């Protein structure tokens, strides 16, 4: 008995290609008709892949990729060697995927600029999580803001290892003055995945607040990014 076309072939056991599926079940047509939220992770990935490999449709390949890496997130974070290990995936596809991911991060960054000022804490958390959560090394970033809390610049200031990053208040003050910033928001990631602020995090934040206060630059918040929602120093009463 025919099913939905995803697992059943035509007579003789031949697997149907995506082009032979009913139009409403093809990932691209399904997206256009029902929106991206109606698609599974594999269907979304199949649209990106466009074509399959011998013996596998794009959707079959997408399912195999996700299963082989353990999750969609793991696939998207795979390095070039791991990503291109699957037959049919080369450096061009890897470059395309990295471009798509960077576009997504930049789109989230634009979401912070709603109107004249940052107005969405949720958008801030989403952006910082997308940017920092899956890095294998610790990174310290700063969002420099003007007097109306509009973003002037978003910069990575320090980079470390799994053991942490060295943060120099003098360099932060120098950059804030150079950009004529009135306020800043800090963020850094914990590669361990545990977003709980450490004693060292609290100590450096205090030093940064004190140093920037001397030049009348306010520290609005410091986010620690790990698994789950980033932790806010301001919400914890630590600033």
C-alpha positions as CSV (number, residue, x, y, z in Angstrom):
1,X,0.0,0.0,0.0
2,X,1.5,3.4,-1.0
3,X,2.6,5.6,1.9
4,X,3.5,9.2,1.9
5,X,6.2,8.8,-0.8
6,X,9.1,9.2,1.6
7,X,9.9,5.5,2.0
8,X,8.0,3.7,-0.7
9,X,9.2,3.4,-4.3
10,X,7.5,2.7,-7.6
11,X,6.9,-0.8,-9.0
12,X,9.9,-3.1,-8.6
13,X,11.1,-1.4,-5.5
14,X,12.7,1.6,-7.2
15,X,12.9,4.5,-4.7
16,X,11.2,7.6,-6.0
17,X,13.3,10.7,-6.5
18,X,12.2,13.9,-4.7
19,X,10.9,15.2,-8.1
20,X,8.6,12.2,-8.3
21,X,7.0,12.8,-4.9
22,X,3.6,14.4,-4.6
23,X,4.2,18.1,-4.8
24,X,2.9,18.8,-1.3
25,X,5.5,16.4,0.1
26,X,8.6,17.8,-1.6
27,X,10.6,19.9,1.0
28,X,10.9,23.0,-1.1
29,X,7.3,23.1,-2.2
30,X,6.2,22.2,1.3
31,X,8.2,25.2,2.7
32,X,6.7,27.6,0.1
33,X,3.2,26.3,0.9
34,X,3.3,25.9,4.7
35,X,6.3,27.9,5.9
36,X,9.7,26.7,7.2
37,X,8.3,25.8,10.6
38,X,6.4,22.9,9.0
39,X,9.5,21.1,7.9
40,X,11.6,18.7,9.8
41,X,15.4,19.3,10.3
42,X,16.1,16.7,7.6
43,X,13.8,18.4,5.2
44,X,15.4,21.8,5.8
45,X,18.8,20.4,5.3
46,X,17.7,18.6,2.1
47,X,16.7,22.0,0.6
48,X,20.2,23.2,1.4
49,X,21.9,20.1,-0.1
50,X,19.7,20.3,-3.2
51,X,20.9,17.0,-4.6
52,X,21.7,13.6,-3.2
53,X,24.3,11.0,-4.0
54,X,23.9,7.7,-5.9
55,X,21.4,5.6,-4.0
56,X,20.3,8.4,-1.7
57,X,18.0,11.3,-2.4
58,X,18.8,14.7,-0.8
59,X,16.4,13.9,2.0
60,X,18.0,10.5,2.6
61,X,21.4,12.1,2.6
62,X,20.2,14.8,5.1
63,X,18.8,12.1,7.4
64,X,22.1,10.2,7.2
65,X,24.2,13.3,7.9
66,X,22.2,14.2,11.0
67,X,22.2,10.6,12.3
68,X,25.9,10.2,11.6
69,X,26.8,13.3,13.5
70,X,24.3,12.7,16.3
71,X,22.3,15.9,15.9
72,X,21.7,18.8,13.6
73,X,23.7,21.0,15.9
74,X,26.7,18.7,15.9
75,X,26.6,18.6,12.1
76,X,26.5,22.4,11.8
77,X,29.4,22.7,14.2
78,X,31.5,20.0,12.4
79,X,34.9,21.0,11.1
80,X,35.7,20.7,7.4
81,X,37.3,17.3,7.8
82,X,34.3,15.8,9.6
83,X,31.8,17.4,7.3
84,X,33.4,16.3,4.1
85,X,33.9,12.7,5.2
86,X,30.4,11.8,3.9
87,X,30.4,10.9,0.1
88,X,29.0,13.7,-2.0
89,X,30.0,16.5,0.4
90,X,33.0,18.5,-0.5
91,X,34.7,21.8,0.4
92,X,32.2,23.8,-1.7
93,X,29.2,22.5,0.3
94,X,31.2,23.1,3.6
95,X,31.9,26.7,2.5
96,X,28.2,27.2,1.6
97,X,27.1,26.0,5.0
98,X,29.5,28.2,6.8
99,X,28.2,31.2,4.8
100,X,24.6,30.3,5.7
101,X,25.5,30.0,9.4
102,X,27.3,33.4,9.3
103,X,24.3,35.0,7.6
104,X,22.1,33.6,10.4
105,X,24.4,35.1,13.1
106,X,24.4,38.4,11.3
107,X,20.7,38.4,11.0
108,X,20.4,37.8,14.7
109,X,22.8,40.7,15.3
110,X,20.5,42.9,13.2
111,X,17.6,41.9,15.4
112,X,19.2,43.7,18.2
113,X,18.9,47.0,16.4
114,X,15.2,47.5,16.8
115,X,14.3,51.1,16.4
116,X,16.9,53.4,18.0
117,X,18.1,51.2,20.8
118,X,18.4,47.6,22.1
119,X,14.9,46.7,23.3
120,X,14.8,42.9,23.3
121,X,16.7,41.0,26.0
122,X,15.5,37.8,24.3
123,X,17.1,38.8,21.0
124,X,20.3,39.7,22.8
125,X,20.5,36.2,24.4
126,X,19.7,34.5,21.1
127,X,22.4,36.4,19.3
128,X,25.0,35.8,21.9
129,X,24.2,32.1,22.2
130,X,24.4,31.7,18.4
131,X,27.7,33.5,18.3
132,X,29.5,32.0,21.3
133,X,27.9,28.8,22.6
134,X,29.7,26.2,20.4
135,X,33.2,27.7,20.4
136,X,35.9,25.3,21.6
137,X,37.9,28.2,23.1
138,X,36.8,31.0,25.4
139,X,36.1,34.4,23.8
140,X,35.3,37.7,25.4
141,X,33.2,40.1,23.4
142,X,32.0,43.7,24.0
143,X,29.1,45.5,22.5
144,X,29.8,49.3,22.6
145,X,26.8,51.5,22.9
146,X,26.0,55.2,22.4
147,X,24.0,57.4,24.8
148,X,20.8,56.0,23.4
149,X,22.0,52.4,23.8
150,X,22.3,51.9,20.1
151,X,25.1,49.5,19.1
152,X,28.2,51.3,17.8
153,X,30.4,48.2,17.4
154,X,30.4,44.5,18.4
155,X,33.9,43.3,18.9
156,X,35.8,40.2,20.1
157,X,38.4,41.7,22.4
158,X,40.1,38.7,23.9
159,X,40.5,35.0,23.0
160,X,41.7,32.2,25.2
161,X,41.7,28.5,25.6
162,X,39.6,26.0,27.5
163,X,41.2,27.4,30.7
164,X,40.0,31.0,30.1
165,X,40.9,34.3,28.5
166,X,43.0,37.1,29.8
167,X,41.0,40.3,29.9
168,X,42.7,43.6,30.3
169,X,40.6,46.5,31.6
170,X,43.0,49.1,30.2
171,X,42.5,47.8,26.7
172,X,38.7,47.8,27.1
173,X,38.8,51.4,28.4
174,X,41.0,52.5,25.5
175,X,38.6,50.9,22.9
176,X,35.5,52.4,24.6
177,X,37.1,55.9,24.5
178,X,38.2,55.4,20.9
179,X,34.6,54.6,19.9
180,X,33.1,57.3,22.1
181,X,30.9,54.7,23.8
182,X,28.6,55.7,26.6
183,X,27.9,52.1,27.8
184,X,29.0,48.6,27.2
185,X,27.6,45.0,27.4
186,X,30.1,42.2,27.9
187,X,29.7,38.5,27.0
188,X,32.0,35.5,27.1
189,X,31.4,31.8,26.7
190,X,32.2,28.8,28.9
191,X,33.3,26.0,26.6
192,X,32.4,23.5,29.3
193,X,28.8,24.4,28.7
194,X,28.2,25.5,32.4
195,X,27.1,29.1,32.2
196,X,27.3,29.7,36.0
197,X,29.6,32.8,36.6
198,X,32.9,31.8,38.2
199,X,34.7,33.7,40.9
200,X,37.2,34.9,38.2
201,X,34.3,36.1,36.1
202,X,32.9,38.2,39.0
203,X,36.4,39.6,39.8
204,X,37.2,40.7,36.3
205,X,33.7,42.2,35.9
206,X,34.2,44.2,39.0
207,X,37.5,45.5,37.7
208,X,36.0,46.4,34.4
209,X,33.1,48.3,36.0
210,X,35.5,50.2,38.2
211,X,37.9,51.0,35.3
212,X,35.1,52.2,33.0
213,X,33.4,54.2,35.7
214,X,36.6,56.5,35.8
215,X,35.8,57.5,32.2
216,X,32.0,57.6,32.7
217,X,31.2,54.5,30.6
218,X,28.5,52.3,32.2
219,X,28.6,48.6,32.2
220,X,25.0,47.5,31.6
221,X,25.4,43.8,31.7
222,X,27.8,40.8,31.4
223,X,26.4,37.6,29.9
224,X,28.0,34.2,30.4
225,X,27.1,31.8,27.5
226,X,26.9,28.0,27.9
227,X,24.2,25.5,27.4
228,X,20.7,26.9,27.8
229,X,20.0,30.6,28.2
230,X,23.0,32.9,28.8
231,X,23.3,34.0,32.4
232,X,22.9,37.8,33.0
233,X,25.0,39.5,35.7
234,X,22.5,42.3,35.9
235,X,19.6,39.9,36.6
236,X,21.7,38.2,39.3
237,X,22.4,41.6,40.9
238,X,26.1,41.2,40.2
239,X,26.4,44.6,38.5
